[in-house]
Amino acid sequence: MLRAAAVRSVRAFSTARPLQKSAADSVKDTAKKVDRTISDAAVKGIEKGEQASQSVKSTVGLGAKEAKGEAKEAAGEAKGKTHEMAGKAKGAAEEMKSKV
């Protein structure tokens, strides 16, 4: 009687990923890269917008402050001229009184 040799079946067992990606994995990776690029561009755009906004605010703020300062200066000059003219008018009126 022949004894049958014990035959073992051996299966390859591996936990490593296959070297080639599937089409779905490639599409996912590409979509992630595109999304990241768009997100980075959007963030840069938002930052540039904020910088421009701050620049405009500071320029307008300075312009408004300068205009306010000039308006106060002009008002002060006008007030001074008014007092000067009033003084001249009073002087002229006193002069006229003394001549009459």
C-alpha positions in Angstrom: 0.0 0.0 0.0 1.3 3.3 -0.9 0.9 6.0 1.4 -0.2 9.2 0.0 2.2 12.0 0.7 0.8 14.7 2.7 0.3 17.7 0.4 0.0 21.1 1.8 -1.3 24.0 -0.2 0.6 27.1 0.4 -1.0 30.5 -0.2 0.9 33.7 -0.5 -0.1 36.0 2.3 0.8 39.7 2.1 -0.4 42.8 3.8 1.4 45.2 1.4 -0.7 47.1 -1.1 -0.3 46.3 -4.7 2.2 48.4 -6.6 -0.3 49.5 -9.1 -3.2 51.7 -8.2 -6.7 51.1 -9.4 -8.3 53.6 -11.7 -10.6 54.7 -8.9 -7.6 55.4 -6.6 -5.9 57.4 -9.3 -9.0 59.5 -9.8 -9.3 60.1 -6.1 -5.7 61.2 -5.8 -6.0 63.5 -8.7 -9.3 65.0 -7.3 -7.5 65.6 -4.0 -4.6 67.4 -5.7 -7.0 69.5 -7.7 -9.1 70.3 -4.6 -5.9 71.3 -2.6 -4.7 73.5 -5.4 -8.1 75.3 -5.7 -8.3 75.6 -1.9 -4.8 77.1 -1.7 -5.6 79.6 -4.5 -8.9 80.6 -2.8 -7.1 81.2 0.5 -4.5 83.3 -1.2 -7.3 85.3 -2.9 -9.0 85.8 0.4 -5.8 87.0 2.0 -5.1 89.4 -0.8 -8.7 90.7 -0.5 -8.2 91.3 3.2 -4.9 93.1 2.6 -6.6 95.3 0.0 -9.5 96.0 2.3 -7.1 97.1 5.1 -5.2 99.2 2.7 -8.3 101.0 1.5 -9.6 101.4 5.1 -6.3 103.0 6.2 -6.2 105.2 3.1 -9.8 106.3 3.5 -9.2 106.8 7.2 -6.2 109.0 6.6 -8.1 110.9 3.9 -11.0 111.4 6.2 -8.8 112.6 9.1 -6.9 114.9 6.8 -10.1 116.3 5.4 -11.5 116.8 9.0 -8.2 118.5 10.0 -8.4 120.8 7.0 -12.0 121.6 7.6 -11.2 122.5 11.3 -8.3 124.6 10.1 -10.5 126.4 7.5 -13.2 126.9 10.1 -10.6 128.4 12.5 -9.3 130.7 9.8 -12.9 131.8 8.9 -13.6 132.4 12.6 -10.4 134.5 12.9 -11.3 136.5 9.8 -14.8 137.1 11.2 -13.3 138.4 14.5 -10.9 140.5 12.5 -13.6 142.0 10.3 -15.8 142.6 13.4 -12.9 144.5 15.1 -12.4 146.6 11.9 -16.1 147.3 11.7 -16.1 148.4 15.4 -13.0 150.5 14.9 -14.6 152.2 11.8 -17.9 152.7 13.7 -16.0 154.4 16.6 -14.1 156.5 14.1 -17.3 157.6 12.5 -18.8 158.5 15.9 -15.9 160.6 16.8 -16.1 162.5 13.5 -19.8 163.3 13.9 
